[in-house]
Amino acid sequence: MNRLLTAALGAMAVAVSTSALAQALPDAPPISAYGELPALQDAALSPSGRIAMLATVNGDRVVLMLDPKLKPLNMIKVGDIKVRGIDWAGDDMVLVTRTDTQELGDRYIASQAEFANIMIVPVDPGKPVRTVFADEREIMNAVQGNYGVRQIGGKWYGFYGGSPMERNQAGTYYYNGAPLTLYRVDLESGATRRVDAGRTRSEGRRYLIDGRGDVSVTMDYEYATDRWSLKNASGTELASGTTPDGSAGLTAFTQDGTGVIYSTYIDDDVETMKYYAVPLTGGTPQEMFAGEDIEAFYRNPWDGRIVGYRTENNDRKPVFFDEAWETEVRNIYQGFDAQNGSIAQWTPDLSKVLVTTGGNADSGTWYLLDTVAKGAQVIGRERPQIGPRFVGAVSTYEYTAADGLELEGILTLPPGIEAKNLPVVMLPHGGPASHDYEQFDWWAQALASRGYAVFQPNFRGSTNRDKAFVDAGNGEWGRKMQTDITDGMMALAADGIVDPERACIVGASYGGYAALAGVTVEQGVYRCAVAVAGVSDLASMVDQERRETGSKELVEYWIEKMGPKDELDSISPRKLAAQADAPIMLIHGRDDTVVPYRQSTIMADALRSAGKPYELVELDGEDHWLSLSATRLKMLEETVRFVEKHNPAD
């Protein structure tokens, strides 16, 4: 095994060194260098500093385990599965979270759903790999809620939500719609024990598990009344309220472990999240993080206590409560500022830290920092074929919309070409409650490598600014959100950077909708459009949300975002197919559970009926997030081919 791992690491080193060879070549790297999943996709640290990596070695995707000195410990092949994350349970087990899309059958409203599984991979190659619930006939083989891992009596346990199965008279186990149940799983043996039976079918329950492995806090939600209730282990109610669509949640234990932090929306304002802390013994809730736009929280993974957070408005840098940690982290970010560094993970004592970089002259690099010895070393590169000179320059470009609103976007320029009168690809993001920022973006860089300027506009409704900016997008699908994209291109043209007569629009999810709208709702702007998993019929998408979720509030949310329901047809590309003034490519995964594949087929039908040029590319087995290497590469190859055909760069 050690010889195999040594050979695998050697192969990784050879792959990394190919970037030096590529720099000596005049041509850009192949599209596969951009479109395939990264050579190093994810990494995690154990408490003692062991490293687990999700990597590609000799064409195989593997989980590779190393000691703190990078000595190989174990390696398993995982193939082209949808890995959502890797983490450690102590120093001897790696947890690999994966998902699969399953057909639900005629008994269910939705036709498909995405189910998660957790693989337990021992460091010891002599021990078997297990999957949570796989050996339990009375529990559905799917994890439906992850409440963390805890060390109890020297052993590691995972706490997971699961669906109980019932046995019929024929001896067959089936799911009868029982509520989710909380289970404790022995991660070494796989043995499972029920901890809490959950609530009724009309209620939901969430949990916080303390460092001893006890359920310290529960939050119950009644779907019919929208009422939630927060209780401690003794059943004493700590807080309660009424919020739409279950919009209240458990965040973490307080820093000292004596209280709980929870979140809730107030005043029916679905854009304003409030956080409160209340003692576990009871008391008056106190607001926390007032005025902060929280993007993520950091918790101690072994006891659930909060240690810090990250906001949208501090360049995505974490804030830690411990003064020494805060100082150390600020020093790390300062040291990696030029490389656009970001902390990915750390050991419980912050002695070892994983840092990722990517952006100008860097196609993605992972570093291991030793904060005690004050050293750093590269542990892997995400795209070793893309050397520094093949990375297009990335910058933030500011412009003004037609109505005077100040906007910005991310501009990626083709490497080695003067930024003058370039063909352009507009690449609006998905969401639309999201935003782009300066980083190495594989999709943008792939197009830039073929000679295109690529612009990713943060149109109104994006999350790169305050709530008012997000709200400015309400009701503006196909309207000002759309013209914000065009205004960005025209500003670049006015500065002489791009040629507005040589433009295409490409995007995924909401960006796919924007791409379709760019040649149907809008006219005379683009030479072609590529929509990946794009929404084509807004009214049918809203109706599907109503059928599958039964949530009146969620439907109202989307109507608020899109616009009045009786006006949705006027901004739906499917309804405007006869107005399409440029060729369209539709790309969609068959296993998409977010935007159904049907949204592309009905658009294709409408274009065919209208006699408009189009291509439909089916990605078999692919989901909404382009999780599989082969189909993600196919998407990129088809996109580049289509853009080059209808808007050649030379």
Phi, psi and omega in degrees: 000318179297321178296320178297315180294320179298318177296321180296317178296323177297321178296322177296320180295321177296318179298318179298321184289345181295340178297325178294320178295318182298327181295336181275352183264144182283336185269154178291158176300159178293159180302329180299332179296334179263320191276332178289158176301148184303149177298326171236107188266327182200158178209155181213154180248138172276170180304325181270357178103009172294153185240133170246133182231136169266109191223171174246122182233120181052038178085354180256135173278129186223159164258119185247130181245131183230154174276176184300341178262014178069024174279132182297140178244317181193160177208135174230145176277136179244350177069194184269061178262167181273089179274124181262345179172158174230149179202174181251149164244099187070212182254358190240000181219137175250134179255121181249114179268126180229161176228156176220146176269129182239141172285134186265336180090179188288343183286347187247154179290313178279149181274335183221158173209154179261124181245143182256147172228154177237118176272135178255111186249110179289149172293322178290114183294347179278352181260151185284153171276132181242164174233132181303130178073357186297330183261010182254105181293334184268009176227133177303140182282067179198134176273124183235062182133120181245114184252017171099174177244147181222147175264121183231118180060035179083358180245155182258134180232146173250144180247116188225146172278143179212163181256118178295142176254150181244146181261127179270183184295336180276357179087008180266137178272138180214159178271123184255015178086015179296152180294159179299146180240146178268129180238149171253127185245124172289112188287347177270316183263339184086357180297140186239139177226134178287132180256318182211136185275003180075199183245201177280175181293340182268008182225154175241159180218140175237159188227154163236126181256128182278181184294342178273354182089015179261147174286108183266332185218139171233149173234118180257145181227128178263115186295325185289325185252352183064021181266136176241155181218130180255125183228152176271185185296337180272358181089004178286130179286126180263329180195159177203168179179182177232120180222151183289139167057036176070023186278058171218147185208162174269129183262303184183171165284155176294170185301322181270358177081003183267354182219178180232142176254128178231165182235153176199152171274150180234159174055029180057020179267100188287003177252356185248110178263134177243145179240138181227151173242138178221139179299147178295337179273354181107157181153190181271124178299140178242133181292142177236155175059034179300132179082356180266136176265088187286128176262323181201154175249150174249132182234152169291119186292347184262345178220000174077010179278146179285137178239344180178188181201171177227139179248167178287336191251024176232040179058030175064019178275139180286154174243125181247145181286327179287124186298319180295318177298316181301317179296315181297317182293320178298322178295320179297313181295324178295320181292331181252017184300318181293335180263009180058047185286153178213135179283127181263319182195167181207161174283162184302333179260007180062020179284332177235138183222136172264130180235135174249147176229163179171137182154226181297125178063019183213114182270013176119114183225141176249131179241146169252119180257138172251105185283347177275308179279351180059050178231161179216143177216149177284129177254349177174160178238140185287319183226079188296338179284344184260092180285172185306321185284350178263004178267118179292144181298135182244132179208163175266127182246125181260143179207175183238132178289168183300331181267009176095357180288131179283129183228171175208166176202175182256124182254124175245125184257149178294133182294137174078009181237138180297136182281070183215121174053044185275149167295150189228145170241120174275129187232075180291144183282169177274189179122269001281000179282076181200184173195158176261152178217171184294116179193174171278111179254115187300324181289312179297318182293324178298315179292321178296324181295343179262011172102009182257141163285138181238128181237127180248093185283136171266078183296166176304143187097348176284167186256019181277357179228205187276181182300323181299324179290321176298313182295336179296344177272353182300125179075014187247014172302131178072001181243248184290331175298327180283316181289337173301324179293311180297321180298325177296317178295319181293326176294318177297322178293319179297331177273003176079011184278319183235161175259110184293347177278352180234072185228140169233161178235132186225141177189166180236146179062240174300322176301328175293320174300313181299324178296315178295317180295332181296340180238007176237301176295315175269161180224145171070026183250315190240151177278336179198166179219139175236119181245116178258118181052043183273151175276127181249334182231102187294318182296318180291329177292318178295318179298322178296319177303319181294316182294315189278330183255334184067014185263110176296321182295320180294320177297317178297325178299314182290326176296319177299320182286316186280316185135173181306140185299324181286358177249001185294326180298330183287348178236016179263117181306324180300319181287343183247020184303326180295342180268356183303125185247018177203156179298145183235135170249129177250125179234130185206139174281137181292337182259024180288119179257005179257301172248110186301148177306329181301332179299332177274324181291323179289330175291319178298318179299318181293321179292320179296317179296328181274357180072030182261146181287133179203163170226141177241122181247118179267132176253099185291128178080000184268151181255197184286338190256010180052060188274343184258138187298312186296315182284329175295319177296319178300317178304313183292317179299316180293321179298310181297317179301315183293316180295317180295327179293316187262347179213066184302143183280337182265000000 
